[in-house]
Structures are given as C-alpha cells and as structure tokens.
Amino acid sequence: MDELGELRKRHGSFAGVSNVLLEVLNKPLAPTFVVIEEVGLENWGWGGYR
C-alpha cells in the first residue's frame, strides 16, 4: 500500500475507534485522543506466549 493509502487507512481507524468510544462509553469526540502504535510481532505476547 502506498503512503497515501496508509494515511487514509489510519484516518479511518482514528474515526472508527473514536466512534466506538462514543457509542459504547458515551465518550465525547472532542476530548478523545487515539494513538496507533505499530508493534512488531517479536515484541508482544498473548496468554503468556510469544
């Protein structure tokens, strides 16, 4: 995916996460900050496993 495509994808993710917080937790959009941090597969685990 090109750089513009990645940017559009992230903008959609920001809006999507913000809207879920609004709908589920009734958290207003204005004070909501969304940070997306990509983590390599070698740097995370789940259920005690890597």
Backbone bond lengths (Angstrom), bond angles and torsions (degrees), N, CA, C in turn:
res aa  C-N    CA-C-N  psi(-1)  N-CA   C-N-CA  omega(-1)  CA-C   N-CA-C  phi
1 M - - - 1.457 - - 1.530 107.65 -
2 D 1.311 116.74 138.65 1.458 120.58 -179.43 1.532 110.54 -77.61
3 E 1.319 115.52 172.44 1.466 121.32 -175.80 1.530 112.30 -60.93
4 L 1.320 117.16 -41.21 1.464 120.76 179.16 1.524 110.45 -65.13
5 G 1.316 116.78 -40.08 1.462 120.83 177.72 1.521 111.60 -62.92
6 E 1.336 116.65 -41.68 1.470 121.08 177.53 1.524 110.74 -63.09
7 L 1.320 116.77 -41.54 1.459 121.29 179.36 1.524 110.75 -62.85
8 R 1.313 117.03 -44.61 1.474 120.87 178.44 1.523 110.92 -63.64
9 K 1.321 116.72 -40.06 1.466 121.48 179.09 1.529 110.25 -61.69
10 R 1.326 116.89 -45.11 1.466 120.52 -179.85 1.519 111.31 -66.09
11 H 1.318 117.33 -41.53 1.469 119.78 178.65 1.518 110.11 -59.83
12 G 1.325 116.97 -40.09 1.462 120.81 176.51 1.516 111.40 -64.40
13 S 1.325 116.88 -37.90 1.463 121.02 178.43 1.522 110.87 -66.23
14 F 1.320 117.30 -41.99 1.467 120.58 178.34 1.522 110.34 -58.96
15 A 1.319 115.86 -48.01 1.462 120.61 -179.34 1.522 110.68 -64.29
16 G 1.325 117.00 -41.76 1.459 121.00 -178.91 1.515 112.63 -62.66
17 V 1.323 117.00 -47.52 1.468 121.03 179.36 1.522 110.09 -64.38
18 S 1.314 117.24 -43.51 1.469 121.01 179.22 1.526 110.93 -60.11
19 N 1.325 116.70 -42.73 1.465 120.21 -179.69 1.523 112.37 -67.47
20 V 1.324 117.81 -35.78 1.471 120.33 176.00 1.523 109.87 -63.69
21 L 1.332 117.17 -43.89 1.469 120.34 178.32 1.522 111.23 -62.18
22 L 1.324 116.91 -37.14 1.458 121.37 177.88 1.528 110.35 -66.37
23 E 1.322 116.89 -48.75 1.464 121.21 -175.43 1.526 112.96 -71.02
24 V 1.327 117.71 -41.93 1.462 121.21 -174.15 1.524 112.21 -85.67
25 L 1.330 116.96 -43.44 1.463 120.92 -175.04 1.520 113.61 -106.50
26 N 1.339 116.10 -0.73 1.464 121.40 -177.41 1.532 111.63 58.03
27 K 1.344 116.06 35.52 1.468 121.95 179.66 1.521 108.34 -89.27
28 P 1.327 117.88 121.52 1.466 121.47 -178.54 1.534 111.94 -59.45
29 L 1.315 115.95 148.78 1.462 120.72 -178.30 1.530 112.90 -68.95
30 A 1.319 117.96 -38.33 1.472 121.05 -173.02 1.535 113.50 -56.66
31 P 1.340 119.78 -47.37 1.463 118.62 -179.11 1.532 113.85 -88.63
32 T 1.314 118.56 9.63 1.461 121.75 -177.27 1.525 110.61 -89.89
33 F 1.320 115.99 126.25 1.458 122.45 175.60 1.518 108.10 -114.07
34 V 1.309 116.82 132.94 1.462 122.37 178.05 1.523 107.42 -118.72
35 V 1.329 116.28 127.25 1.457 121.84 178.19 1.525 107.47 -120.26
36 I 1.309 116.33 128.08 1.459 121.24 176.71 1.520 107.32 -109.67
37 E 1.318 115.58 119.18 1.457 120.74 178.71 1.523 107.83 -120.94
38 E 1.301 116.36 118.66 1.456 120.59 179.73 1.524 109.11 -81.91
39 V 1.327 115.45 130.61 1.456 122.03 -177.86 1.524 108.12 -120.91
40 G 1.315 116.02 129.08 1.460 120.16 178.99 1.524 111.60 -63.12
41 L 1.322 116.67 149.04 1.462 121.13 -177.27 1.522 112.74 -57.42
42 E 1.323 117.39 -27.82 1.458 120.59 -179.63 1.528 112.57 -75.13
43 N 1.328 118.25 -6.66 1.463 122.23 -175.16 1.520 114.30 -113.76
44 W 1.317 118.68 22.42 1.452 119.92 177.02 1.520 109.54 -150.10
45 G 1.314 114.70 159.41 1.460 120.83 178.29 1.513 109.79 -141.79
46 W 1.326 115.31 170.28 1.458 120.67 -179.02 1.512 107.92 -148.85
47 G 1.309 116.51 132.15 1.458 120.87 178.94 1.520 113.15 63.08
48 G 1.319 117.36 29.38 1.458 121.64 179.25 1.522 114.08 84.78
49 Y 1.317 117.50 2.43 1.464 121.32 -179.24 1.514 110.76 -117.65
50 R 1.281 115.21 157.82 1.452 121.47 177.84 1.485 110.62 -107.30
